[in-house]
Amino acid sequence: MAKSPSEQSLARMEKLVDNYTKKSGTATHPDKTITEAVVLGLARHVDELGRPLCPCRFYPDKQEEIKHRTWLCPCDDMQIYKYCHVLESPLKDIRP
């Protein structure tokens, strides 16, 4: 089981998601449990990496991915398509 994120990072990511969706017209995933898992994963990455790297993907080198910014939340796909599609990937790594 992955380590729980700090309360501060969790609150920060909840606020990021809430504010971004309101301002951009973007929708979170329709399954609330998936949205919650994504927020937890983002918060864990903030604690671990200092940046909200999308937790739905596999990265051989997370620090290198941060430099490219493509998968920092809100990721490029979310900005283009206006919803969090979670790449329909297995969520075993991000669910609590």
C-alpha positions as CSV (number, residue, x, y, z in Angstrom):
1,M,0.0,0.0,0.0
2,A,1.3,3.4,-0.9
3,K,2.2,5.9,1.8
4,S,-0.6,8.3,2.7
5,P,0.0,11.9,1.5
6,S,0.3,14.7,4.0
7,E,-2.9,16.6,4.9
8,Q,-1.4,19.8,3.5
9,S,-0.7,18.2,0.1
10,L,-4.1,16.5,0.0
11,A,-5.9,19.8,0.7
12,R,-3.7,21.6,-1.9
13,M,-4.6,19.0,-4.6
14,E,-8.3,19.1,-3.7
15,K,-8.2,22.8,-4.0
16,L,-6.3,22.6,-7.3
17,V,-8.8,20.2,-8.8
18,D,-11.8,22.2,-7.6
19,N,-10.5,25.5,-8.8
20,Y,-9.3,24.2,-12.1
21,T,-12.5,22.5,-13.0
22,K,-14.6,25.6,-12.1
23,K,-12.4,28.0,-14.0
24,S,-11.8,25.9,-17.1
25,G,-15.1,24.0,-17.5
26,T,-13.2,20.8,-17.2
27,A,-14.8,17.7,-15.7
28,T,-13.3,15.2,-13.3
29,H,-13.8,11.5,-13.9
30,P,-17.5,10.6,-13.6
31,D,-16.6,7.9,-11.0
32,K,-16.0,9.8,-7.7
33,T,-13.8,7.0,-6.3
34,I,-11.5,7.4,-9.3
35,T,-11.3,11.2,-8.8
36,E,-10.5,10.6,-5.1
37,A,-7.7,8.1,-6.1
38,V,-6.3,10.6,-8.6
39,V,-6.2,13.4,-6.0
40,L,-4.5,11.1,-3.5
41,G,-1.9,10.1,-6.1
42,L,-1.3,13.8,-7.0
43,A,-0.9,14.6,-3.3
44,R,1.6,11.7,-2.9
45,H,3.6,13.0,-5.9
46,V,3.6,16.5,-4.4
47,D,5.1,15.1,-1.2
48,E,7.6,12.9,-3.1
49,L,8.5,15.1,-6.0
50,G,7.3,18.6,-5.2
51,R,5.1,18.6,-8.3
52,P,1.6,17.2,-9.1
53,L,2.7,14.6,-11.6
54,C,-0.3,12.6,-13.0
55,P,-0.4,9.3,-11.0
56,C,-2.2,7.4,-13.8
57,R,0.9,6.8,-15.9
58,F,4.1,4.8,-15.5
59,Y,7.3,6.9,-15.6
60,P,10.7,5.3,-15.9
61,D,12.1,8.6,-14.6
62,K,9.7,10.8,-12.7
63,Q,12.1,13.7,-12.4
64,E,12.7,13.7,-16.2
65,E,8.9,13.7,-16.8
66,I,8.6,16.8,-14.6
67,K,11.0,18.6,-16.8
68,H,8.7,18.0,-19.8
69,R,5.6,19.2,-18.0
70,T,3.3,17.2,-20.2
71,W,1.9,15.1,-17.4
72,L,1.8,17.7,-14.6
73,C,-1.8,18.2,-13.5
74,P,-3.7,19.6,-15.2
75,C,-2.0,17.5,-17.9
76,D,-2.0,18.4,-21.6
77,D,-4.7,15.9,-22.4
78,M,-7.0,17.3,-19.7
79,Q,-6.5,20.8,-21.0
80,I,-7.2,19.7,-24.6
81,Y,-10.2,17.4,-24.0
82,K,-11.6,19.1,-20.9
83,Y,-12.0,16.0,-18.8
84,C,-9.8,13.7,-16.7
85,H,-9.9,10.4,-18.7
86,V,-7.4,8.6,-16.4
87,L,-6.2,6.9,-19.5
88,E,-8.4,4.0,-18.5
89,S,-5.4,2.6,-16.9
90,P,-5.3,0.2,-13.9
91,L,-5.5,2.3,-10.7
92,K,-3.8,-0.2,-8.5
93,D,-0.9,2.2,-7.8
94,I,-3.0,5.2,-6.9
95,R,-6.0,3.7,-5.0
96,P,-5.7,3.8,-1.3
